[in-house]
Amino acid sequence: MKIKIKLRGLCCNGCLSVVKAALKDAGAVVEDLSFDEAVVEFDGDANKLVDVIKEVGYEAELVE
């Protein structure tokens, strides 16, 4: 399913790379990624992705 996640705290391409790698490692397919939002395809619990982003040091919340 397609999931949108609001992001905060990203300020450079390095930040984007860290978040993208974390999402991919969690099993998500990243469709779009910007400093303030990620759009991914993921068939698991979307809250897991929020937790993964927080674990690498950024703020995240699901967009409904």
DSSP file (Angstrom, degrees, kcal/mol; ACC not computed):
  #  RESIDUE AA STRUCTURE BP1 BP2  ACC     N-H-->O    O-->H-N    N-H-->O    O-->H-N    TCO  KAPPA ALPHA  PHI   PSI    X-CA   Y-CA   Z-CA
    1    1 A M              0   0    0      0, 0.0    41,-2.4     0, 0.0     2,-0.4   0.000 360.0 360.0 360.0 151.9    0.0    0.0    0.0
    2    2 A K  E     -A   41   0A   0     39,-0.2     2,-0.4    41,-0.1    39,-0.2  -0.643 360.0-171.0 -81.4 132.3    1.1    3.6   -0.6
    3    3 A I  E     -A   40   0A   0     37,-3.0    37,-2.6    -2,-0.4     2,-0.4  -0.984  12.5-155.3-128.6 134.3    2.1    5.4    2.6
    4    4 A K  E     -AB  39  63A   0     59,-0.6    59,-2.6    -2,-0.4     2,-0.4  -0.926  12.0-169.7-108.2 134.6    2.9    9.1    3.0
    5    5 A I  E     -AB  38  62A   0     33,-2.7    33,-2.4    -2,-0.4     2,-0.4  -0.987  17.3-137.7-127.6 124.9    5.1   10.1    5.9
    6    6 A K  E     -AB  37  61A   0     55,-3.2    55,-1.8    -2,-0.4     2,-0.3  -0.664  26.6-158.9 -79.3 133.1    5.7   13.7    7.1
    7    7 A L  E     - B   0  60A   0     29,-2.1     2,-0.3    -2,-0.4    53,-0.2  -0.861  14.1-178.0-117.1 147.7    9.4   14.3    7.8
    8    8 A R  E     + B   0  59A   0     51,-2.1    51,-2.0    -2,-0.3     3,-0.1  -0.995  61.4  37.4-140.8 146.1   11.1   17.0   10.0
    9    9 A G  S    S+     0   0    0      1,-0.3     2,-0.4    -2,-0.3    27,-0.1   0.371  72.9 128.6 100.7  -4.2   14.8   17.6   10.7
   10   10 A L        +     0   0    0     25,-0.6    -1,-0.3     1,-0.1     3,-0.1  -0.712  18.3 157.8 -86.2 133.3   16.2   16.8    7.2
   11   11 A C        +     0   0    0     -2,-0.4     2,-0.3     1,-0.2    -1,-0.1   0.453  54.8  25.0-134.8  -4.0   18.5   19.6    5.9
   12   12 A C  S  > S-     0   0    0      1,-0.1     4,-1.8    23,-0.0     3,-0.3  -0.933  83.5 -92.9-153.7 174.5   20.8   18.1    3.2
   13   13 A N  H  > S+     0   0    0     -2,-0.3     4,-2.3     1,-0.2     5,-0.1   0.804 121.0  61.2 -65.2 -28.4   21.3   15.3    0.7
   14   14 A G  H  > S+     0   0    0      2,-0.2     4,-2.1     1,-0.2    -1,-0.2   0.910 103.2  50.1 -62.6 -41.5   23.1   13.3    3.4
   15   15 A C  H  > S+     0   0    0     -3,-0.3     4,-2.4     1,-0.2     5,-0.2   0.925 110.0  50.7 -60.7 -45.3   19.9   13.4    5.5
   16   16 A L  H  X S+     0   0    0     -4,-1.8     4,-2.8     1,-0.2    -2,-0.2   0.906 109.2  51.3 -60.0 -41.9   17.9   12.2    2.5
   17   17 A S  H  X S+     0   0    0     -4,-2.3     4,-2.4     2,-0.2    -1,-0.2   0.897 109.4  49.8 -63.2 -41.2   20.3    9.3    1.9
   18   18 A V  H  X S+     0   0    0     -4,-2.1     4,-2.2     2,-0.2    -2,-0.2   0.933 114.3  44.2 -63.7 -46.7   20.2    8.2    5.5
   19   19 A V  H  X S+     0   0    0     -4,-2.4     4,-2.5     2,-0.2     5,-0.2   0.917 113.3  51.0 -65.5 -43.8   16.3    8.2    5.5
   20   20 A K  H  X S+     0   0    0     -4,-2.8     4,-2.4    -5,-0.2    -2,-0.2   0.926 111.7  47.3 -60.4 -45.2   16.1    6.5    2.1
   21   21 A A  H  X S+     0   0    0     -4,-2.4     4,-2.6    -5,-0.2    -1,-0.2   0.899 111.5  51.0 -63.4 -40.9   18.5    3.7    3.2
   22   22 A A  H  X S+     0   0    0     -4,-2.2     4,-1.3     2,-0.2    -2,-0.2   0.910 111.5  47.5 -64.0 -42.1   16.6    3.2    6.4
   23   23 A L  H  <>S+     0   0    0     -4,-2.5     5,-2.4     2,-0.2     4,-0.4   0.919 113.2  48.0 -65.4 -43.6   13.3    2.9    4.6
   24   24 A K  H ><5S+     0   0    0     -4,-2.4     3,-1.6     1,-0.2    -2,-0.2   0.916 109.0  53.4 -63.1 -43.0   14.8    0.5    2.0
   25   25 A D  H 3<5S+     0   0    0     -4,-2.6    -1,-0.2     1,-0.3    -2,-0.2   0.804 105.4  55.5 -61.7 -28.3   16.3   -1.7    4.8
   26   26 A A  T 3<5S-     0   0    0     -4,-1.3    -1,-0.3    -3,-0.2    -2,-0.2   0.544 127.0-101.1 -81.5  -7.1   12.9   -1.9    6.4
   27   27 A G  T < 5S+     0   0    0     -3,-1.6    16,-0.2    -4,-0.4     2,-0.2   0.528  76.4 136.5 102.2   7.3   11.5   -3.3    3.2
   28   28 A A      < -     0   0    0     -5,-2.4     2,-0.7    -6,-0.2    -1,-0.3  -0.593  51.0-135.4 -87.7 149.4    9.8   -0.2    1.7
   29   29 A V  E     -C   41   0A   0     12,-2.6    12,-2.4    -2,-0.2     2,-0.6  -0.928  23.2-139.2-101.2 114.4   10.0    0.9   -1.9
   30   30 A V  E     +C   40   0A   0     -2,-0.7    10,-0.2    10,-0.2     3,-0.1  -0.639  29.4 170.0 -80.5 116.4   10.7    4.6   -1.9
   31   31 A E  E    S+     0   0A   0      8,-2.5     2,-0.3    -2,-0.6     9,-0.2   0.814  70.2   3.1 -93.1 -36.9    8.7    6.4   -4.6
   32   32 A D  E     -C   39   0A   0      7,-1.9     7,-3.0     2,-0.0     2,-0.4  -0.986  62.6-177.4-151.9 140.4    9.3   10.0   -3.7
   33   33 A L  E     +C   38   0A   0     -2,-0.3     2,-0.2     5,-0.2     5,-0.2  -0.970  10.8 158.4-145.4 125.3   11.5   11.6   -1.0
   34   34 A S        -     0   0    0      3,-2.8     3,-0.2    -2,-0.4   -24,-0.0  -0.757  57.7 -88.1-132.2-179.1   11.9   15.3   -0.1
   35   35 A F  S    S+     0   0    0     -2,-0.2   -25,-0.6     1,-0.2     3,-0.1   0.716 126.4  28.6 -66.3 -19.2   13.0   17.2    2.9
   36   36 A D  S    S+     0   0    0      1,-0.2   -29,-2.1   -27,-0.1     2,-0.3   0.456 122.2  32.0-122.5  -0.9    9.5   17.2    4.3
   37   37 A E  E     -A    6   0A   0    -31,-0.3    -3,-2.8    -3,-0.2     2,-0.4  -0.985  49.7-160.7-158.3 145.1    7.8   14.1    3.0
   38   38 A A  E     -AC   5  33A   0    -33,-2.4   -33,-2.7    -2,-0.3     2,-0.5  -0.982   6.3-163.7-122.2 139.4    8.3   10.5    1.9
   39   39 A V  E     +AC   4  32A   0     -7,-3.0    -8,-2.5    -2,-0.4    -7,-1.9  -0.989  24.8 165.0-121.0 121.0    6.0    8.4   -0.3
   40   40 A V  E     -AC   3  30A   0    -37,-2.6   -37,-3.0    -2,-0.5     2,-0.5  -0.896  39.0-126.8-134.4 159.8    6.6    4.7   -0.2
   41   41 A E  E     +AC   2  29A   0    -12,-2.4   -12,-2.6    -2,-0.3     2,-0.3  -0.945  42.6 157.7-102.6 128.2    5.1    1.4   -1.0
   42   42 A F        -     0   0    0    -41,-2.4   -14,-0.1    -2,-0.5     4,-0.1  -0.967  34.5-162.1-155.9 134.3    5.0   -0.9    2.0
   43   43 A D  S    S+     0   0    0     -2,-0.3     2,-0.1   -16,-0.2     3,-0.1   0.289  71.7  69.0-102.5   9.9    2.9   -4.0    2.9
   44   44 A G  S    S-     0   0    0      1,-0.1     2,-0.6   -43,-0.1    -2,-0.1  -0.206 103.7 -44.9-107.9-158.5    3.6   -4.0    6.6
   45   45 A D    >>  -     0   0    0      1,-0.2     3,-1.7    -2,-0.1     4,-0.6  -0.628  46.2-149.3 -74.5 117.3    2.7   -1.9    9.6
   46   46 A A  H >> S+     0   0    0     -2,-0.6     4,-1.4     1,-0.3     3,-0.8   0.791  93.8  67.7 -60.8 -28.8    3.3    1.8    8.6
   47   47 A N  H 3> S+     0   0    0      1,-0.2     4,-2.3     2,-0.2    -1,-0.3   0.784  89.9  65.0 -63.3 -25.4    4.2    2.7   12.1
   48   48 A K  H <> S+     0   0    0     -3,-1.7     4,-2.3     1,-0.2    -1,-0.2   0.889 100.2  50.9 -62.0 -38.8    7.3    0.5   11.7
   49   49 A L  H <X S+     0   0    0     -3,-0.8     4,-2.1    -4,-0.6    -1,-0.2   0.891 108.0  51.3 -67.6 -39.5    8.6    3.0    9.1
   50   50 A V  H  X S+     0   0    0     -4,-1.4     4,-2.3     1,-0.2    -2,-0.2   0.930 111.3  48.8 -60.3 -45.2    8.0    5.9   11.4
   51   51 A D  H  X S+     0   0    0     -4,-2.3     4,-2.3     1,-0.2    -2,-0.2   0.892 108.6  53.2 -62.3 -40.5   10.0    4.1   14.1
   52   52 A V  H  X S+     0   0    0     -4,-2.3     4,-1.1     2,-0.2    -1,-0.2   0.905 109.8  48.0 -62.3 -42.2   12.8    3.4   11.6
   53   53 A I  H ><>S+     0   0    0     -4,-2.1     5,-1.8     1,-0.2     3,-0.5   0.911 111.6  49.8 -65.9 -42.0   13.1    7.1   10.7
   54   54 A K  H ><5S+     0   0    0     -4,-2.3     3,-1.5     1,-0.2    -1,-0.2   0.870 104.4  59.7 -63.9 -35.9   13.1    8.1   14.3
   55   55 A E  H 3<5S+     0   0    0     -4,-2.3    -1,-0.2     1,-0.3    -2,-0.2   0.799 103.1  51.5 -63.4 -29.0   15.8    5.6   15.0
   56   56 A V  T <<5S-     0   0    0     -4,-1.1    -1,-0.3    -3,-0.5    -2,-0.2   0.360 129.9 -93.5 -92.9   7.0   18.1    7.3   12.5
   57   57 A G  T < 5S+     0   0    0     -3,-1.5     2,-0.3     1,-0.3    -3,-0.2   0.618  85.9 108.5 103.9  14.7   17.5   10.7   14.2
   58   58 A Y      < -     0   0    0     -5,-1.8    -1,-0.3   -43,-0.0     2,-0.3  -0.844  64.5-112.6-122.3 159.7   14.7   12.4   12.4
   59   59 A E  E     +B    8   0A   0    -51,-2.0   -51,-2.1    -2,-0.3     2,-0.3  -0.685  40.4 169.5 -89.7 143.3   11.1   13.2   13.3
   60   60 A A  E     +B    7   0A   0     -2,-0.3     2,-0.3   -53,-0.2   -53,-0.2  -0.997  13.9 175.1-153.0 148.7    8.3   11.5   11.3
   61   61 A E  E     -B    6   0A   0    -55,-1.8   -55,-3.2    -2,-0.3     2,-0.1  -0.984  36.4-101.4-151.6 150.0    4.6   11.0   11.4
   62   62 A L  E     -B    5   0A   0     -2,-0.3     2,-0.5   -57,-0.2   -57,-0.2  -0.427  27.3-141.3 -70.9 143.5    2.0    9.3    9.1
   63   63 A V  E      B    4   0A   0    -59,-2.6   -59,-0.6    -2,-0.1    -1,-0.0  -0.921 360.0 360.0-103.2 127.7   -0.1   11.4    6.8
   64   64 A E              0   0    0     -2,-0.5    -1,-0.1   -61,-0.1   -59,-0.0   0.435 360.0 360.0-103.9 360.0   -3.6   10.2    6.5
